[in-house]
Amino acid sequence: MGKAWRLAGTSTLMLAASAAAWNALRAWRRPSLAPPLDVDVQTLFTTDGTVAYYSRGHGPTVLLLHSFNAAGTAYELRPLFERLAMDHRVVAVDWPGFGLADRSPRWYTPDLYRRVLERMLDTLAAGPVDVVSLSLPSQYLALLAAAMPARFRRLVMISPTGLEPRGAGRPLRWLALATLRTPLAGDALFNLLTTRLLVTRYLRRLFARPVLLPAGYPDYAWATAQQPGARYAPASFLSGVLDAPDAAAAFRALPVETLLIYGDHPRVSDPDAARAAVAANPALSLTVINDSGDLPQWEQPETTARAVREFLLTGAGERRRHPVG
């Protein structure tokens, strides 16, 4: 028995030493991170961490909110940023925990991001504002717009999640989060998930036609996942803690005119849930972009930008539930 315990202890120490060595090597080879968009980075200070933001253009303000994943940044909305800036003032952000924003080891929660969103609206936009969100942050946008509709003009949500009620399991999610945040094992697991190969594979999975994935996108996604503190916010996402349990009810009560956009070949989003929400709430409309997956703004950039621009200018009109592309 004593020999078995000694062997187990030696194996554990060897694994720990190997993980520490790998983590140190990754830190030593860490790449620099340029701004995700071709404009100067600006900063907004909040009590929940510094937001990095990027602005271009003149006209009505449109706020762009990137998704949450292991490598989320404003780069995800780059095609829309460039096209909408031709006739709007476009402001794209890096949420705290991502990109060039603050990545301190705080606990990233739905309440934190809702507070940050309120702060952005107070500071970056005057009066009712148009907002375009990608994936999970659409939940926080729906919650805030349902509670404070006067702060918004129109909303566009690309591949939003959370339209159906979530089951139980919150304690298990927090246990998973605690595991992902442990100094040695958490670092090693995140480093494993964010190798260049796996980052590229993940992005290719989101495209209906992976051949259309731009070469620079995986490079930037990999680089942002190598930065100091990169694992803390994604740990909350990967554990499921960032899903807002009351989001589904907010979507059905949302009084602000909102366009939901999906690709016709989704991999991780659920257009059927969106159809049910549209049927239940006349303020919602649905557009399906042909020949695209969960990132139609990249796969069909012109078609997606046209759908967004037309909605922001004229509202839903006759486009409810009509595919385009």
KOLLOBA-445168 format. One record per residue (C-alpha): residue in one letter; x, y, z. Coordinates in nm, 2 decimals. Each point is the difference from the previous one (the first is absolute). Example, Ala and Ser with C-alpha at 12.3 -4.5 7.8 and 13.67 -1.06 7.14 Angstrom:
2
A,1.23,-0.45,0.78
S,0.14,0.34,-0.07
This chain:
325
M,0.00,0.00,0.00
G,0.28,0.24,0.09
K,0.18,-0.07,-0.33
A,-0.33,0.07,-0.19
W,-0.04,0.33,0.18
R,0.36,0.10,-0.07
L,-0.05,-0.09,-0.37
A,-0.32,0.21,-0.02
G,0.17,0.29,0.17
T,0.29,-0.01,-0.23
S,-0.23,-0.02,-0.31
T,-0.20,0.30,0.13
L,0.32,0.20,0.05
M,0.12,-0.09,-0.35
L,-0.33,0.10,-0.16
A,0.00,0.33,0.20
A,0.36,0.07,-0.10
S,-0.08,-0.08,-0.37
A,-0.31,0.23,0.01
A,0.21,0.28,0.17
A,0.27,-0.04,-0.27
W,-0.25,0.02,-0.28
N,-0.17,0.30,0.15
A,0.33,0.18,0.04
L,0.10,-0.08,-0.36
R,-0.33,0.14,-0.13
A,0.05,0.31,0.20
W,0.35,0.04,-0.13
R,-0.12,-0.03,-0.36
R,-0.29,0.23,0.05
P,-0.08,0.22,-0.31
S,-0.08,0.37,0.01
L,-0.36,0.10,-0.07
A,-0.08,0.28,-0.24
P,-0.34,0.18,0.01
P,-0.27,-0.21,-0.16
L,-0.11,0.28,-0.23
D,0.19,0.25,-0.21
V,-0.06,0.29,0.24
D,0.16,0.12,0.32
V,-0.10,-0.17,0.32
Q,-0.18,0.21,0.26
T,-0.09,-0.09,0.36
L,-0.31,0.02,0.22
F,0.05,-0.04,0.37
T,-0.26,-0.19,0.20
T,-0.01,-0.15,0.35
D,0.00,-0.34,-0.17
G,0.31,0.04,-0.21
T,0.12,0.22,-0.29
V,-0.18,-0.03,-0.33
A,0.19,0.05,-0.32
Y,-0.19,0.15,-0.28
Y,0.04,0.11,-0.36
S,-0.19,0.27,-0.19
R,-0.04,0.10,-0.37
G,-0.24,0.19,-0.22
H,-0.27,0.27,0.05
G,-0.37,-0.02,0.03
P,-0.23,-0.19,0.24
T,0.19,-0.21,0.25
V,0.01,-0.38,-0.03
L,0.15,-0.19,0.29
L,0.16,-0.34,-0.10
L,0.03,-0.27,0.27
H,0.22,-0.31,-0.07
S,-0.08,-0.35,0.13
F,0.15,-0.19,0.29
N,0.24,-0.29,-0.07
A,0.36,-0.10,0.06
A,0.11,0.26,-0.25
G,-0.28,0.26,-0.02
T,0.09,0.36,-0.11
A,-0.14,0.28,-0.21
Y,0.18,-0.16,-0.29
E,-0.31,-0.23,-0.03
L,-0.20,0.29,-0.13
R,0.27,0.16,-0.22
P,-0.20,-0.04,-0.33
L,-0.30,0.18,0.15
F,0.22,0.27,0.16
E,0.15,0.08,-0.34
R,-0.33,0.01,-0.19
L,-0.22,0.17,0.25
A,0.26,0.28,0.05
M,-0.08,0.13,-0.35
D,-0.33,0.16,0.13
H,0.01,-0.05,0.38
R,0.22,0.08,0.30
V,0.10,-0.36,0.09
V,0.14,-0.08,0.34
A,0.13,-0.36,0.06
V,0.12,-0.12,0.34
D,0.22,-0.26,0.16
W,-0.19,-0.11,0.31
P,0.19,-0.03,0.33
G,0.19,-0.33,-0.01
F,0.06,0.01,-0.37
G,0.22,0.16,-0.27
L,0.17,0.32,0.11
A,-0.23,0.05,0.30
D,0.08,-0.07,0.36
R,0.06,-0.37,0.06
S,0.04,0.00,0.38
P,-0.09,-0.32,0.19
R,-0.34,0.13,0.11
W,-0.31,-0.22,0.00
Y,-0.17,0.06,-0.34
T,-0.38,-0.04,0.04
P,-0.32,0.11,-0.18
D,-0.05,0.28,0.26
L,0.35,0.13,-0.07
Y,-0.06,0.02,-0.38
R,-0.35,0.16,0.05
R,0.16,0.27,0.21
V,0.27,0.05,-0.27
L,-0.26,0.03,-0.27
E,-0.19,0.27,0.19
R,0.33,0.19,0.05
M,0.07,-0.03,-0.38
L,-0.35,0.14,-0.08
D,0.05,0.29,0.25
T,0.34,0.09,-0.15
L,0.03,-0.10,-0.36
A,-0.34,0.09,-0.14
A,-0.24,0.29,0.06
G,-0.37,-0.07,0.00
P,-0.17,-0.31,-0.14
V,0.26,-0.21,-0.18
D,0.02,-0.28,-0.25
V,0.19,-0.31,0.12
V,0.13,-0.30,-0.19
S,0.10,-0.30,0.21
L,0.15,-0.34,-0.08
S,-0.11,-0.32,0.17
L,-0.01,-0.01,0.39
P,0.02,0.37,0.08
S,-0.34,0.03,-0.17
Q,-0.14,-0.14,0.32
Y,0.12,0.30,0.20
L,-0.12,0.23,-0.27
A,-0.35,-0.15,0.01
L,-0.01,0.02,0.38
L,0.10,0.37,0.00
A,-0.22,0.10,-0.29
A,-0.30,-0.18,0.16
A,0.06,0.20,0.33
M,0.11,0.33,-0.16
P,-0.15,0.02,-0.36
A,0.03,0.37,-0.02
R,0.38,-0.03,-0.02
F,-0.01,-0.19,-0.33
R,-0.12,0.08,-0.35
R,0.04,-0.33,-0.19
L,0.19,-0.32,0.08
V,0.16,-0.26,-0.23
M,0.11,-0.33,0.15
I,0.21,-0.24,-0.21
S,-0.02,-0.37,0.09
P,-0.14,0.09,0.35
T,-0.02,-0.27,0.27
G,-0.22,-0.03,0.31
L,-0.33,0.02,-0.18
E,-0.12,-0.32,0.18
P,-0.02,-0.05,0.38
R,0.31,-0.16,0.14
G,-0.01,-0.30,0.23
A,0.15,-0.03,0.35
G,0.36,-0.07,0.07
R,0.13,0.34,0.12
P,0.20,-0.15,0.30
L,0.17,-0.24,-0.24
R,0.09,0.29,-0.23
W,0.17,0.19,0.29
L,0.19,-0.32,0.09
A,0.12,-0.02,-0.36
L,0.10,0.37,0.00
A,0.20,-0.05,0.33
T,0.18,-0.29,-0.17
L,0.08,0.21,-0.31
R,0.13,0.28,0.21
T,0.25,-0.21,0.20
P,0.36,0.13,-0.06
L,0.16,-0.31,-0.15
A,-0.27,-0.22,-0.14
G,-0.21,0.29,-0.12
D,0.30,0.15,-0.18
A,0.09,-0.33,-0.16
L,-0.36,-0.08,-0.11
F,-0.04,0.35,-0.16
N,0.33,-0.03,-0.17
L,-0.11,-0.33,-0.14
L,-0.33,0.14,-0.13
T,0.17,0.30,-0.16
T,0.27,-0.16,-0.21
R,0.01,0.15,-0.35
L,-0.13,-0.33,-0.14
L,-0.31,-0.01,0.23
V,-0.08,0.37,-0.04
T,0.00,-0.04,-0.38
R,-0.21,-0.32,0.02
Y,-0.25,0.18,0.22
L,-0.04,0.29,-0.24
R,-0.02,-0.23,-0.30
R,-0.29,-0.17,0.18
L,-0.20,0.32,0.01
F,0.01,0.04,-0.38
A,-0.23,-0.17,-0.25
R,0.29,0.01,-0.24
P,0.33,-0.01,0.21
V,0.20,0.09,-0.31
L,-0.14,0.36,0.04
L,0.17,0.04,0.34
P,0.24,0.29,-0.05
A,0.37,-0.09,0.07
G,0.04,0.29,0.25
Y,-0.30,-0.09,0.22
P,0.15,-0.32,0.16
D,0.33,0.18,0.05
Y,-0.16,0.28,0.19
A,-0.22,-0.23,0.20
W,0.30,-0.21,0.10
A,0.20,0.31,0.09
T,-0.27,0.14,0.23
A,-0.03,-0.33,0.18
Q,0.37,0.01,0.09
Q,-0.01,0.33,0.19
P,0.05,0.03,0.38
G,-0.33,-0.07,0.18
A,-0.16,-0.13,-0.32
R,-0.16,-0.30,0.18
Y,-0.21,0.17,0.27
A,-0.30,0.12,-0.20
P,-0.01,-0.30,-0.24
A,0.00,-0.22,0.31
S,-0.33,0.15,0.10
F,-0.13,-0.05,-0.36
L,0.13,-0.36,-0.03
S,-0.16,-0.10,0.33
G,-0.34,0.14,-0.09
V,0.00,0.27,0.27
L,-0.05,0.28,-0.25
D,-0.34,-0.12,-0.12
A,-0.27,0.22,0.15
P,-0.28,-0.22,0.15
D,-0.26,0.27,-0.07
A,0.09,0.07,-0.36
A,-0.27,-0.20,-0.16
A,-0.27,0.19,0.18
A,0.16,0.33,-0.10
F,0.00,-0.09,-0.37
R,-0.37,-0.07,0.01
A,-0.07,0.32,0.19
L,0.24,0.22,-0.21
P,-0.19,0.32,-0.11
V,0.29,0.13,-0.22
E,-0.01,-0.07,-0.37
T,0.26,-0.28,-0.04
L,0.13,-0.19,-0.30
L,0.14,-0.35,0.06
I,0.25,-0.12,-0.26
Y,0.11,-0.36,-0.06
G,0.18,-0.19,-0.26
D,-0.19,-0.28,-0.18
H,0.27,-0.25,0.10
P,0.04,0.07,0.38
R,0.24,-0.21,0.20
V,-0.05,0.13,0.35
S,-0.29,0.24,-0.01
D,-0.37,-0.10,-0.02
P,-0.22,0.18,-0.26
D,-0.30,-0.22,0.10
A,0.00,0.16,0.35
A,0.01,0.34,-0.18
R,-0.30,-0.09,-0.21
A,-0.20,-0.09,0.32
A,0.11,0.33,0.16
V,-0.11,0.20,-0.31
A,-0.34,-0.17,0.00
A,-0.04,0.10,0.36
N,0.12,0.36,-0.02
P,-0.10,0.24,-0.28
A,0.30,0.23,0.07
L,0.23,-0.28,-0.13
S,0.08,-0.08,-0.36
L,0.22,-0.27,-0.15
T,0.23,0.01,-0.30
V,0.19,-0.31,-0.12
I,0.31,0.06,-0.20
N,0.05,-0.27,-0.27
D,0.33,-0.19,-0.04
S,0.13,0.09,0.35
G,0.05,-0.15,0.34
D,0.02,0.17,0.34
L,0.21,0.29,-0.13
P,-0.19,0.14,-0.29
Q,0.17,0.34,0.03
W,0.32,-0.18,-0.11
E,-0.14,-0.26,-0.24
Q,-0.25,0.23,-0.18
P,0.12,0.35,0.10
E,-0.18,0.21,-0.26
T,-0.33,-0.18,0.04
T,0.02,0.02,0.38
A,0.10,0.37,0.01
R,-0.28,0.08,-0.24
A,-0.25,-0.18,0.22
V,0.13,0.19,0.31
R,0.01,0.34,-0.17
E,-0.35,-0.03,-0.15
F,-0.15,-0.11,0.33
L,0.17,0.29,0.19
L,-0.14,0.24,-0.26
T,-0.35,-0.13,-0.05
G,-0.08,-0.26,0.26
A,-0.13,-0.35,-0.05
G,-0.27,0.08,-0.27
E,-0.06,-0.29,-0.23
R,0.32,-0.19,0.10
R,-0.14,-0.19,0.28
R,0.11,-0.37,-0.03
H,0.12,0.05,-0.35
P,0.34,-0.16,-0.11
V,0.24,0.22,-0.19
G,0.31,-0.07,-0.19
